[in-house]
Amino acid sequence: MAVELFNDGRHVCLAFYDLVDEGADHAVQCNQFLVVDGDHGALIDPGGNMTYSGLMMAMQRYFSSRDLDLILASHADPDIIASMNKWMVSTSCKVMISKLWARFLPHFTTGRDYTDRIIPIPDQGMRIPLGQMEMLALPAHFMHSEGNFQFYDPVSKILFSGDMGASMIGHSEALPPVADFDAHIPHMFDFHRRYMVANKICRYWAQMVRGLDVQMIVPQHGARFEGPAMVKRFVDWIENLPCGVDLMTQAHYAVP
């Protein structure tokens, strides 16, 4: 079931929250996203083999997979892009990912040379043409991957934030947006403390995001943050969170 995040009649943003089997407690919940501008479409973080068939079928109601232009991958984790080989075979789309991961992607395939369909994103990010608009690939390095990007849609003003903002709240057909930020913190706290590399990087990220008109932050796991007030609450929270190497001591590197 797709959740409509934005629709002005031409430009549509959809989220798929329920494609990981609700009973699959052995696998982390993850979200997939489709951005359509006119006759052009991009999938963001389409996931692995667990989500491929469901996403392929669900997206047809809104946009034909045969016409898919792009897959935008925030990084190279299996829950992000492990289904790449199936998309390469079933569509003619191109894949955009950090230049650090471009030559690793073939390991998700049968080994065929897809060089002409993999577009490396430079470290500083780039503008991505899609239909009559441009999305932004925003640097998000070390949050948590060393080559990591988030994708900002200036039409919907949605920031697709990858693992930043993720919450571990289980499976649901249509996760509602965060309503009570303070009550939501426990669902984010442990994840961000371990997966974000350091508070220094979080501060840089917060400064960058404040320079954009962001009306919604939509992470790849868990619930989204809707509206300027909720977006601000999250940005302020992560800006001040000690995490990653901030928390490490010599005791964490003892011989077991």
C-alpha positions as CSV (number, residue, x, y, z in Angstrom):
1,M,0.0,0.0,0.0
2,A,1.4,3.3,-1.0
3,V,1.2,6.4,1.1
4,E,0.9,9.7,-0.8
5,L,3.3,12.2,0.6
6,F,2.7,14.8,-2.0
7,N,0.6,15.2,-5.1
8,D,0.0,18.4,-7.1
9,G,-1.4,16.6,-10.2
10,R,1.9,16.4,-12.0
11,H,4.5,15.8,-9.3
12,V,3.9,12.9,-6.9
13,C,5.9,11.4,-4.0
14,L,4.9,8.0,-2.6
15,A,6.2,6.0,0.3
16,F,5.9,2.2,0.6
17,Y,6.0,1.2,4.3
18,D,4.7,-2.4,4.3
19,L,6.7,-4.4,1.8
20,V,8.8,-6.2,4.4
21,D,6.5,-9.0,5.7
22,E,4.8,-7.9,8.9
23,G,5.8,-11.2,10.4
24,A,9.4,-11.0,9.4
25,D,10.8,-10.0,12.8
26,H,14.2,-11.4,11.7
27,A,14.5,-8.5,9.2
28,V,14.6,-4.8,9.8
29,Q,11.6,-2.7,8.6
30,C,12.5,-0.4,5.7
31,N,10.7,2.1,3.5
32,Q,10.9,2.6,-0.3
33,F,10.0,5.8,-2.2
34,L,8.8,6.7,-5.7
35,V,9.1,10.3,-7.1
36,V,7.2,11.0,-10.3
37,D,7.4,14.2,-12.3
38,G,5.2,14.0,-15.4
39,D,6.4,11.0,-17.4
40,H,9.6,10.5,-15.5
41,G,10.2,8.5,-12.3
42,A,12.9,7.7,-9.8
43,L,12.9,5.1,-7.0
44,I,14.8,6.0,-3.9
45,D,16.4,3.1,-1.9
46,P,14.3,0.3,-3.4
47,G,15.6,-2.3,-1.0
48,G,16.6,-5.9,-1.4
49,N,15.0,-9.1,-2.7
50,M,12.5,-9.0,0.2
51,T,10.9,-5.9,-1.3
52,Y,11.4,-6.2,-5.0
53,S,8.3,-8.1,-6.1
54,G,6.0,-6.1,-3.8
55,L,7.5,-2.8,-4.9
56,M,7.4,-3.7,-8.6
57,M,3.7,-4.6,-8.4
58,A,2.7,-1.7,-6.1
59,M,4.3,1.0,-8.2
60,Q,2.5,0.0,-11.4
61,R,-0.7,1.8,-10.1
62,Y,1.2,5.1,-10.2
63,F,4.0,4.7,-12.7
64,S,5.1,2.0,-15.1
65,S,8.3,0.3,-14.1
66,R,9.2,0.1,-17.8
67,D,9.5,3.9,-17.9
68,L,11.6,4.2,-14.7
69,D,14.5,6.7,-15.3
70,L,16.5,6.3,-12.1
71,I,17.2,4.5,-8.9
72,L,18.8,6.7,-6.3
73,A,20.7,4.8,-3.6
74,S,21.7,6.6,-0.5
75,H,24.5,4.0,0.1
76,A,25.3,0.4,-0.6
77,D,23.7,-1.5,2.3
78,P,21.6,-4.6,1.3
79,D,18.3,-3.1,2.5
80,I,19.0,-0.1,0.2
81,I,20.1,-1.7,-3.1
82,A,20.5,-5.5,-3.0
83,S,17.7,-5.9,-5.5
84,M,19.8,-4.0,-8.1
85,N,20.2,-7.0,-10.5
86,K,16.4,-7.5,-10.8
87,W,15.9,-3.8,-11.6
88,M,18.7,-3.9,-14.2
89,V,17.1,-6.9,-15.9
90,S,13.5,-5.7,-15.7
91,T,14.0,-2.0,-16.6
92,S,16.4,0.2,-18.5
93,C,16.9,2.6,-15.6
94,K,20.2,4.0,-14.4
95,V,21.5,3.8,-10.8
96,M,23.0,6.7,-9.0
97,I,25.2,6.1,-5.9
98,S,28.3,7.6,-4.2
99,K,31.4,7.2,-6.3
100,L,32.9,5.3,-3.4
101,W,30.3,2.5,-4.0
102,A,29.9,2.5,-7.8
103,R,32.3,-0.3,-8.4
104,F,30.9,-2.4,-5.5
105,L,27.4,-2.5,-7.0
106,P,28.2,-5.2,-9.5
107,H,28.6,-7.6,-6.6
108,F,24.8,-7.4,-6.3
109,T,24.5,-8.6,-9.9
110,T,25.5,-11.6,-12.0
111,G,28.7,-9.8,-13.0
112,R,27.5,-8.2,-16.2
113,D,29.1,-4.9,-17.0
114,Y,26.6,-2.2,-16.1
115,T,29.1,0.6,-16.2
116,D,27.0,2.6,-18.7
117,R,24.0,2.4,-16.3
118,I,25.8,3.3,-13.0
119,I,26.2,7.1,-12.4
120,P,28.7,7.9,-9.6
121,I,27.8,10.8,-7.4
122,P,30.8,13.0,-6.5
123,D,31.4,13.7,-2.8
124,Q,30.1,17.3,-3.1
125,G,26.7,16.0,-4.4
126,M,24.9,17.1,-7.5
127,R,21.7,18.2,-9.2
128,I,19.7,15.3,-10.7
129,P,17.3,16.2,-13.6
130,L,14.0,14.4,-13.4
131,G,11.2,15.6,-15.8
132,Q,10.8,19.3,-15.5
133,M,12.6,19.6,-12.1
134,E,15.9,18.8,-10.4
135,M,16.4,16.8,-7.3
136,L,19.5,17.4,-5.1
137,A,21.9,14.7,-3.9
138,L,23.0,16.1,-0.6
139,P,26.3,15.0,1.1
140,A,25.5,12.9,4.1
141,H,28.8,11.2,4.5
142,F,29.4,9.0,7.6
143,M,25.7,9.0,8.5
144,H,26.3,6.2,8.6
145,S,28.1,5.2,5.4
146,E,31.4,6.8,4.4
147,G,29.9,7.5,1.0
148,N,26.3,8.5,1.7
149,F,23.7,10.8,0.2
150,Q,20.3,12.1,1.0
151,F,17.9,13.3,-1.7
152,Y,16.0,16.6,-1.5
153,D,12.9,17.2,-3.7
154,P,12.4,21.0,-4.0
155,V,8.9,20.7,-5.4
156,S,7.4,18.7,-2.5
157,K,10.1,20.1,-0.1
158,I,10.7,16.5,1.2
159,L,14.1,15.4,2.4
160,F,14.5,11.7,1.8
161,S,17.1,11.2,4.6
162,G,18.2,7.6,4.4
163,D,19.2,6.4,7.9
164,M,19.2,9.8,9.4
165,G,16.0,10.0,11.5
166,A,15.4,6.3,11.4
167,S,13.3,4.7,14.1
168,M,12.9,1.1,15.0
169,I,9.1,0.8,15.5
170,G,8.3,-2.5,13.7
171,H,6.1,-3.2,10.6
172,S,3.0,-1.3,9.6
173,E,0.8,-0.9,6.5
174,A,0.9,2.9,6.8
175,L,3.2,4.3,9.5
176,P,1.7,7.7,10.6
177,P,4.0,10.7,11.0
178,V,5.5,11.4,14.3
179,A,3.0,13.1,16.5
180,D,4.8,13.3,19.8
181,F,8.5,13.9,19.4
182,D,9.5,13.3,23.0
183,A,7.7,10.0,23.0
184,H,9.4,9.1,19.7
185,I,13.0,9.6,21.0
186,P,13.3,6.2,22.5
187,H,12.6,4.6,19.1
188,M,15.6,6.6,17.6
189,F,18.0,6.9,20.5
190,D,20.0,3.7,20.3
191,F,20.1,3.6,16.6
192,H,21.5,7.1,16.1
193,R,24.0,6.7,19.0
194,R,25.6,3.7,17.3
195,Y,25.1,4.3,13.6
196,M,25.9,8.0,13.3
197,V,29.7,8.4,13.3
198,A,30.1,11.5,15.5
199,N,28.3,14.6,16.7
200,K,30.7,16.7,14.6
201,I,29.1,15.2,11.5
202,C,25.6,15.7,12.9
203,R,26.3,19.4,13.5
204,Y,27.5,19.8,9.9
205,W,24.3,18.1,8.7
206,A,22.0,20.3,10.8
207,Q,23.7,23.4,9.5
208,M,23.2,22.2,5.9
209,V,19.5,21.3,6.3
210,R,18.6,24.6,8.0
211,G,19.6,26.2,4.7
212,L,16.9,24.4,2.8
213,D,13.1,24.7,2.9
214,V,12.3,21.3,4.3
215,Q,8.7,20.6,5.1
216,M,9.1,16.9,5.7
217,I,12.0,14.5,6.6
218,V,11.3,11.0,5.5
219,P,13.8,8.3,6.7
220,Q,14.3,4.9,5.2
221,H,13.3,3.2,8.5
222,G,10.3,4.1,10.6
223,A,8.1,7.2,10.8
224,R,8.5,10.5,9.1
225,F,8.6,14.1,10.5
226,E,6.0,16.4,9.0
227,G,5.8,20.2,9.2
228,P,8.4,22.8,10.0
229,A,8.0,22.5,13.8
230,M,8.6,18.7,13.8
231,V,11.5,19.0,11.3
232,K,13.1,21.6,13.6
233,R,12.6,19.3,16.6
234,F,14.5,16.5,14.9
235,V,17.3,18.8,13.6
236,D,17.8,20.4,17.0
237,W,17.9,16.9,18.7
238,I,20.4,15.3,16.4
239,E,22.6,18.4,16.4
240,N,23.2,17.9,20.1
241,L,23.4,14.1,20.3
242,P,26.8,12.5,21.2
243,C,27.2,9.4,19.0
244,G,29.5,7.0,17.4
245,V,33.2,7.6,18.1
246,D,32.2,10.2,20.7
247,L,31.2,7.3,22.9
248,M,34.1,4.9,22.3
249,T,36.8,4.2,24.9
250,Q,39.7,1.8,25.1
251,A,37.4,-0.7,26.8
252,H,35.5,-1.2,23.6
253,Y,38.7,-2.4,21.9
254,A,39.8,-5.1,24.4
255,V,40.7,-8.6,23.2
256,P,37.7,-10.8,24.1
